[in-house]
C-alpha cells in the first residue's frame, strides 16, 4: 500500500475529502517521526510500537573497490509488531497423532481473517478518541 492509497482509504472510511485525509495522514506520520527524533517510543495498542536503536560504529567494505570503510555510529528506527498484529498472521501448527506421526486426515488450517477494522483494535485507553491503527 502506498501513501496515496492510504490517503484514499482514510478518505473513504471517514467520509472526508482527499485533501483533509491527506492532512490527517501527514499529521500522523509527522507526529511519529517527531517523537522518534526526540528519542521517544511510539506505541499503537494492538498494532505495534516504533522505537529507535543505536548502532555502534563498524568496519564495512566498499562493494565496488573492496576497500575497508569506517561506518560511523547512528540511530535507526525500527518497528515491533504488537501481539494482535502478530496473532493475525500466525498459523496454528498442524496436530499430530500421539505417536508423533502425522495422521492421514486433513488437518485444520489457520482461520481466514478479514482486514482489521478500527473497532477490532479499538482506540486504546487514554487516546484522543480516534483510531490508533
Buried (B, 14 or more C-beta within 10 A) or exposed (E): EEEEEBBBEBBEEBEBEEEBBBEBBEEBEEEBEEBBEEEEEBBBBBBBBBBBEEEEEEEEEEEEEEEEEEEEEEEEEEEEEBEBBEEBEEEEEEEEEEEEEEEEEEEEEEEEEEEBEBEEBBBBEEEEEEBBB
